[in-house]
């Protein structure tokens, strides 16, 4: 079956891959590579354990919290992103357990970094005792 090519405008067989088709391979960043390491897997688990496997924004009932004791869809957020300061990628003072909803808000800076840092500092102080 023949069809019009959206890349070059010519008519090709439907199974033909046009040479004008752009290559859309995603660039793999240092942060992407880091997230696959066993060091990150261990650190992520350590932070979740420190934070009692709870979203630290939800537990404080901040930013449209629906479930206070949220244990679903958890991830560990880098307050200062890896691409801004690679040296802080494994620093406990830069990491916080959050749910997917609040993680997205943190990434978009809808939750200010200084507020996230205050929560991290509180967790670290409590952890030292």
C-alpha contacts under 8 A as a table, 3 or more apart, distances in Angstrom:
res1	aa1	res2	aa2	distance
1	X	13	X	5.65
1	X	14	X	5.75
2	X	11	X	6.41
2	X	12	X	5.45
2	X	13	X	4.37
2	X	14	X	5.51
3	X	11	X	5.43
3	X	12	X	5.69
3	X	13	X	6.27
3	X	14	X	5.85
4	X	9	X	6.05
4	X	10	X	5.79
4	X	11	X	4.44
4	X	12	X	6.43
5	X	8	X	5.78
5	X	9	X	4.90
5	X	10	X	5.50
5	X	11	X	5.82
5	X	12	X	6.53
5	X	18	X	7.58
6	X	9	X	5.68
7	X	18	X	7.27
7	X	20	X	5.64
7	X	21	X	5.69
8	X	18	X	7.64
8	X	20	X	6.09
12	X	16	X	6.27
13	X	16	X	5.34
17	X	21	X	7.43
18	X	21	X	5.51
28	X	32	X	5.98
28	X	33	X	7.06
29	X	32	X	5.09
29	X	33	X	6.41
30	X	33	X	5.10
30	X	34	X	6.07
30	X	83	X	7.83
31	X	34	X	4.99
31	X	35	X	6.23
31	X	82	X	6.02
31	X	83	X	6.67
32	X	35	X	5.30
32	X	36	X	6.91
33	X	36	X	5.53
33	X	37	X	7.07
34	X	37	X	5.42
34	X	40	X	6.87
35	X	40	X	5.92
35	X	41	X	7.54
36	X	40	X	7.14
36	X	41	X	7.56
37	X	40	X	5.44
37	X	41	X	6.50
38	X	41	X	4.88
38	X	42	X	6.12
39	X	42	X	5.27
39	X	43	X	6.14
40	X	43	X	5.00
40	X	44	X	5.83
40	X	90	X	7.16
41	X	44	X	5.25
41	X	45	X	6.31
42	X	45	X	5.23
42	X	46	X	6.16
43	X	46	X	4.92
43	X	47	X	6.19
43	X	90	X	6.68
44	X	47	X	5.26
44	X	48	X	6.27
44	X	75	X	7.89
44	X	76	X	6.12
45	X	48	X	5.10
45	X	49	X	6.13
46	X	49	X	5.09
46	X	50	X	6.15
47	X	50	X	4.92
47	X	51	X	6.13
47	X	76	X	7.25
47	X	92	X	7.24
47	X	95	X	7.04
47	X	96	X	6.80
47	X	97	X	6.71
48	X	51	X	5.06
48	X	52	X	6.09
48	X	53	X	4.94
48	X	54	X	7.45
48	X	75	X	7.98
48	X	76	X	7.21
48	X	96	X	7.84
48	X	97	X	5.73
49	X	52	X	4.91
49	X	53	X	5.77
50	X	53	X	7.70
50	X	123	X	7.73
50	X	127	X	7.18
51	X	54	X	6.02
51	X	55	X	7.70
51	X	56	X	7.07
51	X	96	X	7.60
51	X	97	X	6.37
51	X	123	X	7.29
53	X	71	X	5.97
53	X	74	X	7.63
53	X	97	X	7.34
54	X	58	X	7.80
54	X	59	X	7.00
54	X	69	X	6.27
54	X	70	X	5.58
54	X	71	X	5.01
54	X	74	X	7.56
54	X	97	X	6.82
54	X	98	X	7.19
54	X	99	X	8.00
55	X	58	X	5.33
55	X	59	X	6.19
55	X	69	X	7.34
55	X	70	X	5.69
55	X	71	X	6.54
55	X	74	X	6.75
55	X	97	X	5.46
55	X	98	X	4.14
55	X	99	X	5.28
56	X	59	X	5.26
56	X	60	X	6.53
56	X	96	X	7.20
56	X	97	X	6.06
56	X	98	X	5.79
56	X	119	X	7.58
57	X	60	X	5.36
57	X	61	X	6.37
57	X	62	X	5.63
57	X	63	X	7.37
57	X	65	X	7.67
57	X	98	X	6.56
57	X	102	X	6.96
58	X	61	X	4.80
58	X	62	X	6.06
58	X	63	X	7.83
58	X	65	X	5.23
58	X	66	X	7.55
58	X	67	X	6.62
58	X	68	X	4.97
58	X	69	X	6.69
58	X	70	X	6.38
58	X	98	X	7.93
58	X	99	X	7.96
59	X	62	X	7.86
59	X	68	X	4.84
59	X	69	X	5.70
59	X	70	X	7.28
60	X	68	X	7.30
61	X	64	X	7.34
61	X	65	X	5.26
61	X	66	X	7.99
61	X	68	X	6.05
62	X	65	X	5.80
63	X	102	X	7.78
63	X	111	X	7.78
65	X	68	X	6.52
67	X	70	X	5.51
70	X	99	X	7.25
71	X	74	X	6.46
71	X	99	X	7.52
72	X	99	X	6.62
73	X	99	X	5.35
73	X	100	X	5.55
74	X	97	X	6.56
74	X	98	X	5.54
74	X	99	X	4.37
74	X	100	X	6.17
75	X	97	X	5.70
75	X	98	X	5.62
75	X	99	X	6.14
75	X	100	X	6.86
75	X	103	X	7.47
76	X	95	X	6.27
76	X	96	X	5.37
76	X	97	X	4.48
76	X	98	X	6.12
77	X	95	X	5.52
77	X	96	X	5.24
77	X	97	X	6.24
77	X	98	X	6.69
77	X	103	X	6.49
77	X	106	X	7.83
78	X	81	X	5.29
78	X	82	X	7.05
78	X	89	X	7.14
78	X	94	X	5.64
78	X	95	X	4.93
78	X	96	X	6.90
79	X	94	X	5.30
79	X	95	X	6.19
79	X	96	X	7.54
79	X	106	X	7.82
79	X	113	X	6.26
79	X	116	X	6.82
79	X	117	X	6.97
80	X	84	X	6.59
80	X	85	X	6.76
80	X	88	X	7.47
80	X	94	X	6.42
80	X	113	X	7.86
81	X	84	X	5.33
81	X	85	X	6.52
81	X	86	X	7.81
81	X	89	X	7.73
82	X	85	X	5.33
82	X	86	X	4.75
82	X	87	X	7.80
82	X	88	X	7.04
82	X	89	X	5.62
83	X	86	X	5.97
85	X	88	X	5.79
85	X	89	X	7.37
86	X	89	X	5.51
87	X	90	X	7.51
87	X	91	X	7.95
88	X	91	X	4.99
88	X	94	X	6.65
89	X	94	X	7.54
90	X	94	X	7.76
90	X	95	X	7.86
91	X	94	X	5.44
91	X	95	X	6.83
92	X	95	X	5.32
92	X	124	X	7.59
93	X	117	X	7.77
93	X	120	X	6.13
93	X	121	X	6.59
93	X	124	X	6.97
94	X	117	X	7.27
94	X	120	X	7.01
95	X	120	X	6.87
96	X	116	X	7.86
96	X	120	X	6.17
98	X	102	X	6.01
98	X	103	X	5.68
99	X	102	X	5.46
99	X	103	X	5.90
100	X	103	X	4.96
100	X	104	X	6.22
101	X	104	X	5.46
101	X	105	X	6.58
102	X	105	X	4.87
102	X	106	X	6.09
103	X	106	X	5.01
103	X	107	X	6.13
104	X	107	X	5.08
104	X	108	X	6.21
105	X	108	X	5.16
105	X	109	X	6.05
105	X	110	X	4.98
105	X	111	X	5.81
106	X	109	X	4.89
106	X	110	X	5.94
106	X	111	X	5.06
106	X	112	X	7.14
106	X	113	X	7.47
107	X	110	X	7.67
108	X	111	X	7.70
109	X	112	X	5.44
109	X	113	X	6.88
111	X	115	X	7.02
111	X	116	X	7.19
112	X	115	X	5.37
112	X	116	X	6.53
113	X	116	X	5.03
113	X	117	X	6.03
114	X	117	X	4.91
114	X	118	X	6.18
115	X	118	X	5.08
115	X	119	X	6.56
116	X	119	X	5.23
116	X	120	X	6.29
117	X	120	X	4.94
117	X	121	X	6.03
118	X	121	X	5.14
118	X	122	X	6.22
119	X	122	X	5.08
119	X	123	X	6.26
120	X	123	X	5.10
120	X	124	X	6.19
121	X	124	X	5.10
121	X	125	X	6.14
122	X	125	X	5.18
122	X	126	X	6.23
123	X	126	X	5.19
123	X	127	X	6.04
124	X	127	X	4.91
124	X	128	X	6.34
125	X	128	X	5.33
125	X	129	X	7.07
126	X	129	X	5.64
